[in-house]
């Protein structure tokens, strides 16, 4: 997978005061998105925007492109 998370996104969000219960209750991130972040799977642009808002960062701060070419 060429796009990978450079940090544990959920841990970083938790440091900002949002646990998974709050994320779901306030409809910030759906359970499926939370599970995708746990598993290192891709998320939509809208959810990337939400993560950037919660962490006050840019996408490149928590994601990076790694080429499959060898």
PyMOL Python script that loads the backbone (N, CA, C, O; Angstrom):
from pymol import cmd

cmd.read_pdbstr("""\
ATOM      1  N   UNK A   1       0.857  -1.179   0.000  1.00  0.00           N
ATOM      2  CA  UNK A   1       0.000   0.000   0.000  1.00  0.00           C
ATOM      3  C   UNK A   1       0.896   1.233   0.000  1.00  0.00           C
ATOM      4  O   UNK A   1       1.694   1.416   0.918  1.00  0.00           O
ATOM      5  N   UNK A   2       0.773   2.066  -1.005  1.00  0.00           N
ATOM      6  CA  UNK A   2       1.676   3.215  -1.125  1.00  0.00           C
ATOM      7  C   UNK A   2       1.474   4.299  -0.064  1.00  0.00           C
ATOM      8  O   UNK A   2       2.447   4.940   0.330  1.00  0.00           O
ATOM      9  N   UNK A   3       0.245   4.526   0.413  1.00  0.00           N
ATOM     10  CA  UNK A   3       0.029   5.526   1.459  1.00  0.00           C
ATOM     11  C   UNK A   3       0.013   4.833   2.807  1.00  0.00           C
ATOM     12  O   UNK A   3      -0.729   3.873   3.015  1.00  0.00           O
ATOM     13  N   UNK A   4       0.831   5.323   3.719  1.00  0.00           N
ATOM     14  CA  UNK A   4       0.901   4.741   5.061  1.00  0.00           C
ATOM     15  C   UNK A   4       0.810   5.856   6.101  1.00  0.00           C
ATOM     16  O   UNK A   4       1.111   7.015   5.820  1.00  0.00           O
ATOM     17  N   UNK A   5       0.396   5.486   7.285  1.00  0.00           N
ATOM     18  CA  UNK A   5       0.330   6.436   8.392  1.00  0.00           C
ATOM     19  C   UNK A   5       1.682   6.476   9.085  1.00  0.00           C
ATOM     20  O   UNK A   5       2.241   5.436   9.436  1.00  0.00           O
ATOM     21  N   UNK A   6       2.198   7.667   9.277  1.00  0.00           N
ATOM     22  CA  UNK A   6       3.495   7.849   9.927  1.00  0.00           C
ATOM     23  C   UNK A   6       3.377   7.777  11.446  1.00  0.00           C
ATOM     24  O   UNK A   6       4.366   7.530  12.136  1.00  0.00           O
ATOM     25  N   UNK A   7       2.171   7.992  11.965  1.00  0.00           N
ATOM     26  CA  UNK A   7       1.950   7.985  13.411  1.00  0.00           C
ATOM     27  C   UNK A   7       0.727   7.137  13.713  1.00  0.00           C
ATOM     28  O   UNK A   7      -0.021   6.767  12.808  1.00  0.00           O
ATOM     29  N   UNK A   8       0.530   6.835  14.971  1.00  0.00           N
ATOM     30  CA  UNK A   8      -0.702   6.199  15.417  1.00  0.00           C
ATOM     31  C   UNK A   8      -1.746   7.315  15.525  1.00  0.00           C
ATOM     32  O   UNK A   8      -1.783   8.052  16.511  1.00  0.00           O
ATOM     33  N   UNK A   9      -2.582   7.425  14.508  1.00  0.00           N
ATOM     34  CA  UNK A   9      -3.535   8.530  14.407  1.00  0.00           C
ATOM     35  C   UNK A   9      -4.495   8.541  15.585  1.00  0.00           C
ATOM     36  O   UNK A   9      -4.756   9.598  16.158  1.00  0.00           O
ATOM     37  N   UNK A  10      -5.023   7.384  15.953  1.00  0.00           N
ATOM     38  CA  UNK A  10      -5.977   7.338  17.067  1.00  0.00           C
ATOM     39  C   UNK A  10      -5.328   7.748  18.392  1.00  0.00           C
ATOM     40  O   UNK A  10      -5.967   8.404  19.214  1.00  0.00           O
ATOM     41  N   UNK A  11      -4.085   7.372  18.603  1.00  0.00           N
ATOM     42  CA  UNK A  11      -3.379   7.781  19.820  1.00  0.00           C
ATOM     43  C   UNK A  11      -3.179   9.298  19.831  1.00  0.00           C
ATOM     44  O   UNK A  11      -3.319   9.938  20.873  1.00  0.00           O
ATOM     45  N   UNK A  12      -2.853   9.862  18.679  1.00  0.00           N
ATOM     46  CA  UNK A  12      -2.667  11.314  18.591  1.00  0.00           C
ATOM     47  C   UNK A  12      -3.983  12.047  18.856  1.00  0.00           C
ATOM     48  O   UNK A  12      -4.005  13.072  19.537  1.00  0.00           O
ATOM     49  N   UNK A  13      -5.072  11.516  18.317  1.00  0.00           N
ATOM     50  CA  UNK A  13      -6.387  12.119  18.553  1.00  0.00           C
ATOM     51  C   UNK A  13      -6.754  12.018  20.032  1.00  0.00           C
ATOM     52  O   UNK A  13      -7.322  12.949  20.604  1.00  0.00           O
ATOM     53  N   UNK A  14      -6.426  10.888  20.642  1.00  0.00           N
ATOM     54  CA  UNK A  14      -6.714  10.706  22.069  1.00  0.00           C
ATOM     55  C   UNK A  14      -5.947  11.717  22.914  1.00  0.00           C
ATOM     56  O   UNK A  14      -6.471  12.225  23.905  1.00  0.00           O
ATOM     57  N   UNK A  15      -4.701  12.013  22.523  1.00  0.00           N
ATOM     58  CA  UNK A  15      -3.903  13.016  23.236  1.00  0.00           C
ATOM     59  C   UNK A  15      -4.555  14.393  23.178  1.00  0.00           C
ATOM     60  O   UNK A  15      -4.346  15.224  24.061  1.00  0.00           O
ATOM     61  N   UNK A  16      -5.347  14.629  22.132  1.00  0.00           N
ATOM     62  CA  UNK A  16      -6.059  15.906  21.987  1.00  0.00           C
ATOM     63  C   UNK A  16      -7.374  15.910  22.770  1.00  0.00           C
ATOM     64  O   UNK A  16      -8.098  16.905  22.762  1.00  0.00           O
ATOM     65  N   UNK A  17      -7.684  14.791  23.451  1.00  0.00           N
ATOM     66  CA  UNK A  17      -8.867  14.736  24.299  1.00  0.00           C
ATOM     67  C   UNK A  17     -10.078  14.057  23.697  1.00  0.00           C
ATOM     68  O   UNK A  17     -11.174  14.154  24.248  1.00  0.00           O
ATOM     69  N   UNK A  18      -9.907  13.371  22.578  1.00  0.00           N
ATOM     70  CA  UNK A  18     -11.015  12.681  21.924  1.00  0.00           C
ATOM     71  C   UNK A  18     -10.792  11.175  21.957  1.00  0.00           C
ATOM     72  O   UNK A  18      -9.948  10.657  21.225  1.00  0.00           O
ATOM     73  N   UNK A  19     -11.541  10.467  22.801  1.00  0.00           N
ATOM     74  CA  UNK A  19     -11.455   9.013  22.743  1.00  0.00           C
ATOM     75  C   UNK A  19     -12.448   8.507  21.697  1.00  0.00           C
ATOM     76  O   UNK A  19     -13.216   9.294  21.144  1.00  0.00           O
ATOM     77  N   UNK A  20     -12.438   7.210  21.421  1.00  0.00           N
ATOM     78  CA  UNK A  20     -13.271   6.677  20.349  1.00  0.00           C
ATOM     79  C   UNK A  20     -14.764   6.841  20.644  1.00  0.00           C
ATOM     80  O   UNK A  20     -15.559   7.011  19.720  1.00  0.00           O
ATOM     81  N   UNK A  21     -15.145   6.792  21.899  1.00  0.00           N
ATOM     82  CA  UNK A  21     -16.555   6.995  22.250  1.00  0.00           C
ATOM     83  C   UNK A  21     -17.000   8.403  21.876  1.00  0.00           C
ATOM     84  O   UNK A  21     -18.074   8.581  21.302  1.00  0.00           O
ATOM     85  N   UNK A  22     -16.187   9.399  22.195  1.00  0.00           N
ATOM     86  CA  UNK A  22     -16.506  10.788  21.864  1.00  0.00           C
ATOM     87  C   UNK A  22     -16.544  10.965  20.341  1.00  0.00           C
ATOM     88  O   UNK A  22     -17.422  11.652  19.819  1.00  0.00           O
ATOM     89  N   UNK A  23     -15.597  10.349  19.632  1.00  0.00           N
ATOM     90  CA  UNK A  23     -15.564  10.459  18.174  1.00  0.00           C
ATOM     91  C   UNK A  23     -16.858   9.941  17.553  1.00  0.00           C
ATOM     92  O   UNK A  23     -17.399  10.537  16.621  1.00  0.00           O
ATOM     93  N   UNK A  24     -17.345   8.812  18.093  1.00  0.00           N
ATOM     94  CA  UNK A  24     -18.592   8.238  17.568  1.00  0.00           C
ATOM     95  C   UNK A  24     -19.806   9.042  18.006  1.00  0.00           C
ATOM     96  O   UNK A  24     -20.676   9.343  17.189  1.00  0.00           O
ATOM     97  N   UNK A  25     -19.876   9.395  19.295  1.00  0.00           N
ATOM     98  CA  UNK A  25     -21.046  10.119  19.826  1.00  0.00           C
ATOM     99  C   UNK A  25     -21.238  11.464  19.148  1.00  0.00           C
ATOM    100  O   UNK A  25     -22.364  11.835  18.815  1.00  0.00           O
ATOM    101  N   UNK A  26     -20.158  12.193  18.941  1.00  0.00           N
ATOM    102  CA  UNK A  26     -20.232  13.507  18.324  1.00  0.00           C
ATOM    103  C   UNK A  26     -20.214  13.416  16.795  1.00  0.00           C
ATOM    104  O   UNK A  26     -20.180  14.432  16.101  1.00  0.00           O
ATOM    105  N   UNK A  27     -20.236  12.178  16.283  1.00  0.00           N
ATOM    106  CA  UNK A  27     -20.260  11.905  14.838  1.00  0.00           C
ATOM    107  C   UNK A  27     -19.102  12.573  14.106  1.00  0.00           C
ATOM    108  O   UNK A  27     -19.255  13.082  12.996  1.00  0.00           O
ATOM    109  N   UNK A  28     -17.948  12.557  14.750  1.00  0.00           N
ATOM    110  CA  UNK A  28     -16.748  13.095  14.115  1.00  0.00           C
ATOM    111  C   UNK A  28     -16.157  12.061  13.162  1.00  0.00           C
ATOM    112  O   UNK A  28     -15.781  12.390  12.038  1.00  0.00           O
ATOM    113  N   UNK A  29     -16.077  10.813  13.613  1.00  0.00           N
ATOM    114  CA  UNK A  29     -15.606   9.708  12.784  1.00  0.00           C
ATOM    115  C   UNK A  29     -16.499   8.495  13.051  1.00  0.00           C
ATOM    116  O   UNK A  29     -16.818   8.197  14.202  1.00  0.00           O
ATOM    117  N   UNK A  30     -16.892   7.814  12.009  1.00  0.00           N
ATOM    118  CA  UNK A  30     -17.725   6.620  12.136  1.00  0.00           C
ATOM    119  C   UNK A  30     -16.881   5.436  12.616  1.00  0.00           C
ATOM    120  O   UNK A  30     -15.653   5.459  12.530  1.00  0.00           O
ATOM    121  N   UNK A  31     -17.552   4.416  13.117  1.00  0.00           N
ATOM    122  CA  UNK A  31     -16.861   3.223  13.610  1.00  0.00           C
ATOM    123  C   UNK A  31     -15.995   2.596  12.521  1.00  0.00           C
ATOM    124  O   UNK A  31     -14.880   2.153  12.797  1.00  0.00           O
ATOM    125  N   UNK A  32     -16.499   2.556  11.284  1.00  0.00           N
ATOM    126  CA  UNK A  32     -15.721   1.991  10.183  1.00  0.00           C
ATOM    127  C   UNK A  32     -14.434   2.755   9.923  1.00  0.00           C
ATOM    128  O   UNK A  32     -13.411   2.155   9.594  1.00  0.00           O
ATOM    129  N   UNK A  33     -14.477   4.056  10.064  1.00  0.00           N
ATOM    130  CA  UNK A  33     -13.282   4.891   9.876  1.00  0.00           C
ATOM    131  C   UNK A  33     -12.295   4.634  11.011  1.00  0.00           C
ATOM    132  O   UNK A  33     -11.091   4.507  10.785  1.00  0.00           O
ATOM    133  N   UNK A  34     -12.814   4.562  12.222  1.00  0.00           N
ATOM    134  CA  UNK A  34     -11.956   4.272  13.378  1.00  0.00           C
ATOM    135  C   UNK A  34     -11.262   2.929  13.192  1.00  0.00           C
ATOM    136  O   UNK A  34     -10.072   2.794  13.474  1.00  0.00           O
ATOM    137  N   UNK A  35     -12.016   1.928  12.712  1.00  0.00           N
ATOM    138  CA  UNK A  35     -11.441   0.602  12.482  1.00  0.00           C
ATOM    139  C   UNK A  35     -10.398   0.660  11.372  1.00  0.00           C
ATOM    140  O   UNK A  35      -9.357   0.010  11.474  1.00  0.00           O
ATOM    141  N   UNK A  36     -10.655   1.417  10.327  1.00  0.00           N
ATOM    142  CA  UNK A  36      -9.665   1.560   9.249  1.00  0.00           C
ATOM    143  C   UNK A  36      -8.381   2.181   9.767  1.00  0.00           C
ATOM    144  O   UNK A  36      -7.291   1.755   9.386  1.00  0.00           O
ATOM    145  N   UNK A  37      -8.492   3.185  10.634  1.00  0.00           N
ATOM    146  CA  UNK A  37      -7.297   3.798  11.215  1.00  0.00           C
ATOM    147  C   UNK A  37      -6.536   2.803  12.083  1.00  0.00           C
ATOM    148  O   UNK A  37      -5.306   2.778  12.071  1.00  0.00           O
ATOM    149  N   UNK A  38      -7.268   1.983  12.837  1.00  0.00           N
ATOM    150  CA  UNK A  38      -6.618   0.948  13.670  1.00  0.00           C
ATOM    151  C   UNK A  38      -5.808  -0.015  12.813  1.00  0.00           C
ATOM    152  O   UNK A  38      -4.710  -0.431  13.183  1.00  0.00           O
ATOM    153  N   UNK A  39      -6.380  -0.363  11.651  1.00  0.00           N
ATOM    154  CA  UNK A  39      -5.768  -1.366  10.775  1.00  0.00           C
ATOM    155  C   UNK A  39      -4.811  -0.771   9.748  1.00  0.00           C
ATOM    156  O   UNK A  39      -4.225  -1.505   8.953  1.00  0.00           O
ATOM    157  N   UNK A  40      -4.646   0.555   9.755  1.00  0.00           N
ATOM    158  CA  UNK A  40      -3.746   1.193   8.810  1.00  0.00           C
ATOM    159  C   UNK A  40      -4.287   1.235   7.394  1.00  0.00           C
ATOM    160  O   UNK A  40      -3.523   1.372   6.439  1.00  0.00           O
ATOM    161  N   UNK A  41      -5.600   1.118   7.253  1.00  0.00           N
ATOM    162  CA  UNK A  41      -6.233   1.154   5.930  1.00  0.00           C
ATOM    163  C   UNK A  41      -6.549   2.585   5.534  1.00  0.00           C
ATOM    164  O   UNK A  41      -6.629   3.465   6.392  1.00  0.00           O
ATOM    165  N   UNK A  42      -6.731   2.827   4.231  1.00  0.00           N
ATOM    166  CA  UNK A  42      -7.019   4.190   3.762  1.00  0.00           C
ATOM    167  C   UNK A  42      -8.389   4.688   4.217  1.00  0.00           C
ATOM    168  O   UNK A  42      -9.305   3.902   4.456  1.00  0.00           O
ATOM    169  N   UNK A  43      -8.507   6.003   4.332  1.00  0.00           N
ATOM    170  CA  UNK A  43      -9.772   6.649   4.667  1.00  0.00           C
ATOM    171  C   UNK A  43     -10.069   7.708   3.611  1.00  0.00           C
ATOM    172  O   UNK A  43      -9.187   8.084   2.839  1.00  0.00           O
ATOM    173  N   UNK A  44     -11.297   8.184   3.578  1.00  0.00           N
ATOM    174  CA  UNK A  44     -11.714   9.143   2.553  1.00  0.00           C
ATOM    175  C   UNK A  44     -11.108  10.521   2.799  1.00  0.00           C
ATOM    176  O   UNK A  44     -10.585  10.813   3.874  1.00  0.00           O
ATOM    177  N   UNK A  45     -11.197  11.357   1.764  1.00  0.00           N
ATOM    178  CA  UNK A  45     -10.710  12.736   1.879  1.00  0.00           C
ATOM    179  C   UNK A  45     -11.445  13.481   2.984  1.00  0.00           C
ATOM    180  O   UNK A  45     -10.833  14.249   3.728  1.00  0.00           O
ATOM    181  N   UNK A  46     -12.742  13.263   3.098  1.00  0.00           N
ATOM    182  CA  UNK A  46     -13.535  13.932   4.131  1.00  0.00           C
ATOM    183  C   UNK A  46     -13.022  13.556   5.520  1.00  0.00           C
ATOM    184  O   UNK A  46     -12.924  14.409   6.402  1.00  0.00           O
ATOM    185  N   UNK A  47     -12.701  12.293   5.709  1.00  0.00           N
ATOM    186  CA  UNK A  47     -12.187  11.848   7.008  1.00  0.00           C
ATOM    187  C   UNK A  47     -10.763  12.334   7.250  1.00  0.00           C
ATOM    188  O   UNK A  47     -10.390  12.615   8.389  1.00  0.00           O
ATOM    189  N   UNK A  48      -9.965  12.436   6.189  1.00  0.00           N
ATOM    190  CA  UNK A  48      -8.625  13.018   6.323  1.00  0.00           C
ATOM    191  C   UNK A  48      -8.763  14.468   6.782  1.00  0.00           C
ATOM    192  O   UNK A  48      -8.009  14.932   7.637  1.00  0.00           O
ATOM    193  N   UNK A  49      -9.733  15.178   6.206  1.00  0.00           N
ATOM    194  CA  UNK A  49      -9.996  16.562   6.609  1.00  0.00           C
ATOM    195  C   UNK A  49     -10.375  16.639   8.093  1.00  0.00           C
ATOM    196  O   UNK A  49      -9.913  17.526   8.811  1.00  0.00           O
ATOM    197  N   UNK A  50     -11.207  15.717   8.539  1.00  0.00           N
ATOM    198  CA  UNK A  50     -11.610  15.688   9.951  1.00  0.00           C
ATOM    199  C   UNK A  50     -10.409  15.430  10.857  1.00  0.00           C
ATOM    200  O   UNK A  50     -10.249  16.090  11.883  1.00  0.00           O
ATOM    201  N   UNK A  51      -9.568  14.472  10.480  1.00  0.00           N
ATOM    202  CA  UNK A  51      -8.367  14.171  11.271  1.00  0.00           C
ATOM    203  C   UNK A  51      -7.462  15.398  11.327  1.00  0.00           C
ATOM    204  O   UNK A  51      -6.929  15.726  12.387  1.00  0.00           O
ATOM    205  N   UNK A  52      -7.286  16.075  10.201  1.00  0.00           N
ATOM    206  CA  UNK A  52      -6.456  17.291  10.175  1.00  0.00           C
ATOM    207  C   UNK A  52      -7.030  18.351  11.107  1.00  0.00           C
ATOM    208  O   UNK A  52      -6.284  19.031  11.812  1.00  0.00           O
ATOM    209  N   UNK A  53      -8.331  18.491  11.111  1.00  0.00           N
ATOM    210  CA  UNK A  53      -8.988  19.453  11.984  1.00  0.00           C
ATOM    211  C   UNK A  53      -8.777  19.089  13.455  1.00  0.00           C
ATOM    212  O   UNK A  53      -8.459  19.957  14.268  1.00  0.00           O
ATOM    213  N   UNK A  54      -8.951  17.817  13.797  1.00  0.00           N
ATOM    214  CA  UNK A  54      -8.795  17.376  15.190  1.00  0.00           C
ATOM    215  C   UNK A  54      -7.358  17.527  15.674  1.00  0.00           C
ATOM    216  O   UNK A  54      -7.117  17.887  16.826  1.00  0.00           O
ATOM    217  N   UNK A  55      -6.409  17.248  14.788  1.00  0.00           N
ATOM    218  CA  UNK A  55      -4.990  17.295  15.173  1.00  0.00           C
ATOM    219  C   UNK A  55      -4.334  18.638  14.871  1.00  0.00           C
ATOM    220  O   UNK A  55      -3.180  18.864  15.237  1.00  0.00           O
ATOM    221  N   UNK A  56      -5.066  19.529  14.205  1.00  0.00           N
ATOM    222  CA  UNK A  56      -4.527  20.825  13.789  1.00  0.00           C
ATOM    223  C   UNK A  56      -3.216  20.621  13.032  1.00  0.00           C
ATOM    224  O   UNK A  56      -2.164  21.133  13.412  1.00  0.00           O
ATOM    225  N   UNK A  57      -3.322  19.846  11.934  1.00  0.00           N
ATOM    226  CA  UNK A  57      -2.126  19.506  11.161  1.00  0.00           C
ATOM    227  C   UNK A  57      -2.467  19.412   9.682  1.00  0.00           C
ATOM    228  O   UNK A  57      -3.608  19.648   9.285  1.00  0.00           O
ATOM    229  N   UNK A  58      -1.489  19.071   8.881  1.00  0.00           N
ATOM    230  CA  UNK A  58      -1.635  18.832   7.454  1.00  0.00           C
ATOM    231  C   UNK A  58      -1.590  17.322   7.205  1.00  0.00           C
ATOM    232  O   UNK A  58      -1.026  16.590   8.018  1.00  0.00           O
ATOM    233  N   UNK A  59      -2.171  16.838   6.098  1.00  0.00           N
ATOM    234  CA  UNK A  59      -2.147  15.395   5.827  1.00  0.00           C
ATOM    235  C   UNK A  59      -0.735  14.793   5.848  1.00  0.00           C
ATOM    236  O   UNK A  59      -0.546  13.665   6.304  1.00  0.00           O
ATOM    237  N   UNK A  60       0.235  15.536   5.362  1.00  0.00           N
ATOM    238  CA  UNK A  60       1.616  15.040   5.346  1.00  0.00           C
ATOM    239  C   UNK A  60       2.219  14.874   6.730  1.00  0.00           C
ATOM    240  O   UNK A  60       3.270  14.251   6.876  1.00  0.00           O
ATOM    241  N   UNK A  61       1.570  15.421   7.744  1.00  0.00           N
ATOM    242  CA  UNK A  61       2.061  15.260   9.113  1.00  0.00           C
ATOM    243  C   UNK A  61       1.774  13.858   9.659  1.00  0.00           C
ATOM    244  O   UNK A  61       2.448  13.398  10.581  1.00  0.00           O
ATOM    245  N   UNK A  62       0.765  13.176   9.084  1.00  0.00           N
ATOM    246  CA  UNK A  62       0.442  11.843   9.607  1.00  0.00           C
ATOM    247  C   UNK A  62       0.383  10.766   8.520  1.00  0.00           C
ATOM    248  O   UNK A  62       0.210   9.587   8.829  1.00  0.00           O
ATOM    249  N   UNK A  63       0.526  11.161   7.253  1.00  0.00           N
ATOM    250  CA  UNK A  63       0.527  10.204   6.156  1.00  0.00           C
ATOM    251  C   UNK A  63       1.733  10.446   5.260  1.00  0.00           C
ATOM    252  O   UNK A  63       2.242  11.563   5.172  1.00  0.00           O
ATOM    253  N   UNK A  64       2.186   9.373   4.590  1.00  0.00           N
ATOM    254  CA  UNK A  64       3.252   9.546   3.607  1.00  0.00           C
ATOM    255  C   UNK A  64       3.093   8.519   2.485  1.00  0.00           C
ATOM    256  O   UNK A  64       2.527   7.442   2.672  1.00  0.00           O
ATOM    257  N   UNK A  65       3.604   8.885   1.338  1.00  0.00           N
ATOM    258  CA  UNK A  65       3.572   8.014   0.168  1.00  0.00           C
ATOM    259  C   UNK A  65       4.866   7.224   0.104  1.00  0.00           C
ATOM    260  O   UNK A  65       5.958   7.786   0.182  1.00  0.00           O
ATOM    261  N   UNK A  66       4.729   5.912  -0.038  1.00  0.00           N
ATOM    262  CA  UNK A  66       5.897   5.050  -0.200  1.00  0.00           C
ATOM    263  C   UNK A  66       5.712   4.280  -1.499  1.00  0.00           C
ATOM    264  O   UNK A  66       4.746   3.533  -1.650  1.00  0.00           O
ATOM    265  N   UNK A  67       6.617   4.459  -2.417  1.00  0.00           N
ATOM    266  CA  UNK A  67       6.514   3.841  -3.733  1.00  0.00           C
ATOM    267  C   UNK A  67       6.627   2.328  -3.636  1.00  0.00           C
ATOM    268  O   UNK A  67       7.390   1.801  -2.827  1.00  0.00           O
ATOM    269  N   UNK A  68       5.853   1.632  -4.478  1.00  0.00           N
ATOM    270  CA  UNK A  68       5.940   0.170  -4.556  1.00  0.00           C
ATOM    271  C   UNK A  68       7.098  -0.275  -5.424  1.00  0.00           C
ATOM    272  O   UNK A  68       7.482  -1.445  -5.414  1.00  0.00           O
ATOM    273  N   UNK A  69       7.658   0.671  -6.183  1.00  0.00           N
ATOM    274  CA  UNK A  69       8.768   0.315  -7.086  1.00  0.00           C
ATOM    275  C   UNK A  69      10.014  -0.061  -6.280  1.00  0.00           C
ATOM    276  O   UNK A  69      10.290   0.492  -5.216  1.00  0.00           O
ATOM    277  N   UNK A  70      10.744  -1.017  -6.829  1.00  0.00           N
ATOM    278  CA  UNK A  70      11.947  -1.452  -6.112  1.00  0.00           C
ATOM    279  C   UNK A  70      13.181  -1.169  -6.911  1.00  0.00           C
ATOM    280  O   UNK A  70      14.288  -1.469  -6.464  1.00  0.00           O
TER     281      UNK A  70
END
""", "prot")
cmd.dss("prot")
cmd.show_as("cartoon", "prot")
cmd.util.cbc("prot")
cmd.orient("prot")
